[in-house]
Amino acid sequence: MSGGRTTWRAKPCGWRGRERVVALGEEFGPAGTAVLDLCEELAKEQRGERGEVRAGLRSIARDAFLPRGTAGQTLAREILEFGERVGAFDDLYIADDVDMTVTLRVSGFAEDQGRGYESVRKQQQRAGQRPDTEDTSTPCPDHRDNATACPETGDGVPVRPPTGQNRRGQKGDSPPTPRGGNAPDGARTPSLDESGEGLAEHVAGVLQRGVDSIPTDERCRPATPAAVLAVLDEHRPPRDVALAVAIETRSIVQSQNRAPNVVGLYAQKLAKAINGGAA
């Protein structure tokens, strides 16, 4: 499923209760489940519904926030090999080349995505819509940060939450009216706390890892937290949207193998995601 250029994957609410997930968590703690979650994300980005993944061991360790250097790479290898033994991964192969390329297939991933599509179709039917032969809807994400639910009206249009309430239950001013005069929807008016310096540093780190992965002579402007903070202050995205667009931007930079202005590219992609524009 995708909305604009943002890719969404189906993830069951009971995911953490699955035996293979529990086994990874008991053996490696949060690092074990983080690697599995990352592999499912990569599977969706790279291969659609088939669950196949191809990535470097270093990038897996980095993007799962494992320790830096060889310690993180060794831990990532152990998690992947253990995951294959407990049924989380199939057809695992780690090459001996310089990139230590990992290929695998996430077990049960295709079935999860199929159930996700079916769930969307059933929601459309209950709302009185004709089910699409090819899913083009943008499902309402279940933001754990948001206290406001996202119920649907009879025609399938999300109900807008009250604009005078702080969604975190704190005292504060009403959210500003967005550009264009439209009333804000519940997921697009975060407070400054949600898009502050901490989020800017996180996003800048994601973008800079993309810059660092390309040849030095193709790099230009680095991704600084100050530059990212200016973009976040302008668009005020939800945290998950800001990070998802950062990952998408990093992938584009890595695929093009150049980064003349990674923050500028991020700003363009974020504006399209916030405004619902297709690329």
N, C-alpha and C positions, 0 to 999 in steps of 0.2 A: 504494500500500500504506500502511496506517496501523495504529498500535497505540494504542488510546485516542484522544487528540487529537493525538498526534505523527504527523506525515506523513513517510513515507519515500519516497525516489525511487530508482530503479534507475540506477546509474552504473557502466559497465563498467570493469574494472581497466585496460584499455588506452586509457582516455579520453585521457590526455595524449599518446598517440602518434598521434592522429588529425591529419590534415593541417591542418584548420582551427584546431585547438588549437595545434599547433606554429607555425603562421603568426602567430597572435595573440601567442604567447609571444615569438617572435623579434622582432616589431615593437614590442611594448610591455612586454615582460618580464612579471613576475608580475601586473601590473595587467590585462593583456589576458585572461589565463586566469581571473582573479578575477571579472571582469565577466561572462564567459560562464558560469562556474559559478553566479554569483548569478542570472543570467537563467533558468537551468535550475531553480534552486530556486524562483524566483518562479512559473515556469510550472507547477510541480507544485502549489504552494500555491493558485494562482488558478484554473487551468483544468483540473486533473486531468491527463489524458493527452494533450491536444491540443497542448501546447507554446506556447500563446499567452500573452503577457505584456503587462500594462498597468501602468506605473509612472512616477513623476516622474523626470526626469533627475537632480535633486538627490539623491533618495533612492537611486538607483542608485550615484551617486558616493560617497555616504556609506556605504552598506552594503557596498560593495566596498573600503572603506578607501582611497579615492583621496585626494589632497591636498584640504584644505578650501577652500571658496570657489569662485570662478569657475574657478580652475586645474583643480580636480577635475572640474567640470562639463564644461569644454572637453575634457579628456582622455577622459571617459566618452563624449561625443559622437563623438570621433575613433575610439575603440575600436568603438563600435556600427556606425559607417559602414564601417570597415575590415572588421569581422566580416561585414557583409552582402556585401561584395565577395568575400570568400574562402569564402562559403557557410555561415558559422556561423549567420546569421540570415536570415529571409525576411520580406518585407512590412514592412520597417522604416519607421516614420513618427515624426518628432519634431515635435510641434506647436509653434507660436509663441506659445502662451498663457503665462500667468504661471507655471504649474506645469511648463512644458516637458514635457508628457505624452508618454511613449514607448510606442508599440505595436509589437509584433514577434511573430514566431513562431520558436522555436528549431528549427533544422533537425535532423531525425532524432530528435527527442525522443520522439515517439509510438512509434517503432520500439523505442527503448531500453526504454521502460516495458513494452511488450508482451513483450519478451524477459525482462524481470525477473519478470513474473508467471509466464511459462512455466517459468522456472528454479525458482520456488517450488513449482509444481505437480509438477515432476519430483522434487524433493526429498521431497515428501509421498508420492509413489508409491514411491520407493525405500525410504522408511521404513515402508511398509505401510499408509499412511493413504489414505482415500478422498479424491481431489482435490475441493476445494471448487469449486462453480460460481462463487462470488464470493469472492475472496481475503480472508480475515479473520485470517490469521496475522500474527504479529509476527516478522519475520526477525531472526536474530541479527546485529547490526551488526558489521562488521569494524573494531574499534577499533584504530587504529594505535598508540595509547598502551599497549595491553595486550599483555603478552608471552604471556599465556595464551590458547590457541586456544579455540574454542567448538565442540568436536566434538559429534556427536549419537549417542544410543543407538539401539537398534533400534526403539524406539517414538517416536522423534523428539524426546525430551526432552533438552535440553542437559545434558552432564555438568558437575557442579560442580567447580571446580578445588580443589586443596588449600588449606585456610584458613590454614595456618601459613607460607605463603610470601608474600614481598613481590613483587608482579607486575612491579616494575621491576628486580628482581634486586638490590636493596639490602638491607642488614641492617636489620631493624626488627621491631617487635612484630607478633603476629598480628592480623589485622583484628578489630575488635570485633564481637560478635554483634549483629545488628540487632534492633530492637524487634519483639516478637512471637515470638522464640525460633526463627525459621527460620534455617537455615544460609544464609550469604551466597552469592549467585551472583557469578561472576567480574567482572561489570561494575558492581557496586553497592557496592563497598567501597574507594573511592579513599583514598589517604593524604591527610594534611593538605596535603602539597605540591601535590596535584592540585586541591584546592578551597580554596586559600589566597587571599591578598590580591590576587595578580595576576588570578586568575579572577574574584574579586569585582568588581574594577575594570572588567574587560571586560563582565561581565553588567550592572553598573550603567550602563555607557555605552550598551549596547543598549537598556535600559529607559528611560533618560533621553531618548534620541533620540525615543522614542515620545511621552513627555510633552511634549517641546519642540515637537512637530509639531501640537499642538492649541491652541485659543485659550487665552490666558492666564487668563481668568476661570474656566476649567474645570479648571485645574490645582490640585493640593493638595500632597501630600507628594512631595518629590523622591526619586529613586532614588539613595541614597548607598551607597558601597562598604561602609561599616560595617554598614548594615542588611542588605545582600545577603550579606555575610560571615556574619552570624548565621544566615541561612537556609541557606547552604551548609554551615555547621558542623553544623546540625541534621540535614540529610538526606544529606550526603556523596555527591552525585551524581557520575557520571563527567563529565568536562569537556564532551563532546559533547552529553550530555543536558542539562546546565545551560544551554548556549548555545542549543540547539534550543528549550527551553521559554521562554528569554528572548525569542527571536524570535517565538514564538507569542504570548506575553503582549503584546509590543509591537504586534503586528498587531491584537489584540483592543482595546487602548487606542485605536489609530488608527481602527478601525472604529466604536467607540462615541463617539469624539471627546471623551472625558473621562478623567481619571485621578485619582480621589480617593485611592487608595492602591495604586500600581502594585507596590510590593514585596510587599504583602499578597496581591495577586492572583497574583504570581509564586510565592509560597510555596505557595498552594493548588494551582496547576497543577503545580508541581514534586513535591508530595506525591503527586498522582494519577499522575504519570509514574513515580515511583519505586515506588509500591505496585501499579502495573499496573491502576489503577482507570479505568474509562471515565467520560467526562463525562456 
